[in-house]
């Protein structure tokens, strides 16, 4: 009888711990809503520059010989949110995913300032040490699709690359809701591709 009464609290504790562990796991991709319909740029503020196109379900941003920059923003704004998408590029590019206001950039590709790849690191006018990604060199698949997920929750921004957490950055400055933005950086001839772009307000 004593053993049975002891087992029930232990079983309850195990169940509670398992539930808490599941609660800490990021939600699956299927629970995020598409913000790109794979057909056209509906839901996005299309800039005057003709640098963004949809081909075969892929959103392509490509500069011309003038190497001018361009930004593509969602019409909807987000505060606490998870944003996820697959990214592919070849060669040297300088792109990024933007969140919040004032604007916080998650770097994709080579930094113009540092002249080295800073993918999945945060840019704030510079690259703060605690906002720089770890292990991207071993997790990134060159010339292939890579899944990037950003969670903006309060003052904390967490990034996963291909299912592995690579960055966690805290800064209370970036507090106001803003659109999701995609970047073509000026000064470099480049092409970047996105697909399966999704978001989940928190």
C-alpha positions in Angstrom: 0.0 0.0 0.0 2.8 2.4 0.9 4.7 1.6 -2.3 1.5 2.3 -4.4 1.0 5.7 -2.7 4.7 6.6 -3.3 4.5 5.6 -7.0 1.6 7.9 -7.8 3.3 11.1 -6.8 6.5 10.0 -8.6 4.4 9.2 -11.7 2.7 12.6 -11.5 6.1 14.3 -11.2 7.4 12.5 -14.3 4.3 13.6 -16.3 4.7 17.2 -15.2 8.4 17.3 -16.2 7.6 15.7 -19.5 4.9 18.3 -20.1 7.2 21.2 -19.2 9.9 19.9 -21.6 7.4 19.8 -24.4 6.2 23.3 -23.6 9.9 24.5 -24.0 10.2 23.0 -27.5 9.5 25.4 -30.4 6.2 24.7 -32.2 6.5 22.6 -35.4 6.7 24.3 -38.7 3.2 23.1 -39.7 1.7 25.3 -36.9 3.1 28.5 -38.5 1.0 30.4 -41.0 2.4 31.1 -44.5 3.4 34.7 -45.2 4.4 33.9 -48.8 1.9 32.1 -50.9 4.4 30.7 -53.4 2.6 32.3 -56.3 3.0 36.1 -56.1 3.9 39.0 -53.8 0.4 39.4 -52.2 0.7 40.4 -48.6 4.0 42.2 -49.2 4.8 45.9 -50.0 6.4 45.7 -53.4 9.2 48.2 -53.8 9.6 50.3 -57.0 12.8 48.4 -57.9 12.1 45.4 -60.0 14.4 43.1 -57.9 11.9 40.6 -56.5 10.2 37.8 -58.4 8.4 34.6 -57.8 9.5 31.6 -60.0 8.3 28.0 -59.5 7.2 28.7 -55.9 10.5 30.4 -54.9 10.8 34.1 -53.9 13.9 35.5 -55.6 15.7 38.7 -54.8 18.4 39.7 -57.3 20.2 42.9 -57.9 21.2 44.3 -61.3 24.5 45.6 -62.6 23.9 48.9 -60.8 24.1 46.9 -57.5 21.4 49.0 -55.8 19.8 47.8 -52.6 16.2 46.9 -52.1 13.9 45.9 -49.2 10.7 43.8 -49.3 8.4 44.1 -46.3 5.2 42.3 -45.2 2.1 44.4 -45.0 1.4 42.9 -41.5 3.4 43.9 -38.5 4.5 41.5 -35.7 5.6 41.9 -32.1 6.4 38.6 -30.3 6.6 36.2 -33.2 8.3 33.1 -34.7 9.4 33.6 -38.3 10.8 30.7 -40.3 11.9 30.1 -43.9 14.3 28.3 -46.1 17.1 30.2 -47.7 19.5 29.3 -50.5 22.3 31.3 -52.2 25.6 30.7 -54.0 28.7 32.8 -53.9 29.1 36.1 -51.9 25.8 37.8 -51.0 24.7 40.2 -48.3 21.1 39.8 -47.2 19.0 39.6 -44.1 15.7 39.1 -42.3 14.4 42.1 -40.5 12.2 42.2 -37.4 10.6 44.8 -35.0 11.1 48.6 -34.8 13.7 50.0 -34.5 14.7 47.4 -37.1 16.8 44.4 -36.0 18.6 42.5 -38.8 19.5 38.8 -38.8 22.4 38.6 -41.2 22.4 36.2 -44.2 25.7 36.0 -46.1 28.8 38.1 -46.0 29.0 41.3 -44.0 30.1 44.3 -46.0 31.9 45.7 -43.0 33.7 42.6 -41.7 34.2 40.9 -45.1 33.3 37.5 -43.7 30.2 35.3 -43.5 28.0 36.3 -40.5 24.9 34.2 -41.3 22.5 33.9 -38.4 24.2 36.7 -36.5 22.4 39.9 -35.4 23.4 43.3 -36.9 22.8 46.4 -34.9 25.1 48.8 -36.6 27.8 46.3 -35.7 27.8 42.7 -34.6 27.6 42.5 -30.8 29.6 39.6 -29.4 26.6 38.0 -27.7 24.5 38.2 -30.9 27.0 36.3 -33.1 26.0 32.8 -34.2 27.9 29.7 -33.3 28.4 26.5 -35.4 27.0 27.9 -38.6 30.1 26.7 -40.5 29.3 23.1 -39.6 25.5 23.4 -39.9 25.2 25.4 -43.1 24.6 23.4 -46.3 26.4 25.4 -49.2 24.4 25.9 -52.4 21.4 24.1 -50.8 18.2 25.0 -48.9 18.8 25.9 -45.2 16.0 26.4 -42.7 16.3 29.5 -40.5 13.9 30.1 -37.6 13.8 33.3 -35.4 11.8 33.6 -32.2 11.3 37.2 -31.0 9.9 37.0 -27.5 10.0 40.2 -25.4 13.6 41.4 -25.4 15.1 38.0 -26.4 15.8 36.8 -29.9 16.6 33.1 -30.5 17.8 31.6 -33.8 17.8 28.0 -35.1 19.7 26.9 -38.2 18.5 23.6 -39.6 16.9 22.6 -36.3 19.9 23.6 -34.1 20.0 26.7 -31.8 22.9 28.9 -32.9 22.1 32.4 -31.5 20.4 33.9 -28.5 20.5 37.7 -28.2 18.9 40.0 -25.6 18.3 43.7 -26.2 15.4 45.7 -24.9 15.9 48.4 -27.6 14.0 46.4 -30.3 10.6 46.5 -28.6 8.0 47.8 -31.0 6.1 45.7 -33.5 7.3 45.9 -37.1 7.0 44.1 -40.5 9.1 41.1 -41.5 11.7 42.4 -44.1 14.0 40.8 -46.6 17.1 42.5 -47.9 19.1 42.9 -51.0 22.2 44.9 -49.9 23.6 47.7 -52.1 27.1 47.4 -53.5 27.1 43.7 -54.3 25.8 41.7 -57.3 23.8 39.0 -55.7 20.8 36.6 -55.7 19.1 35.1 -52.7 16.2 32.7 -52.7 13.5 32.1 -50.1 10.7 29.6 -49.8 8.3 28.2 -47.1 8.2 31.6 -45.3 5.9 31.3 -42.3 5.1 33.2 -39.1 3.3 32.6 -35.8 2.4 35.5 -33.5 3.1 34.6 -29.9 
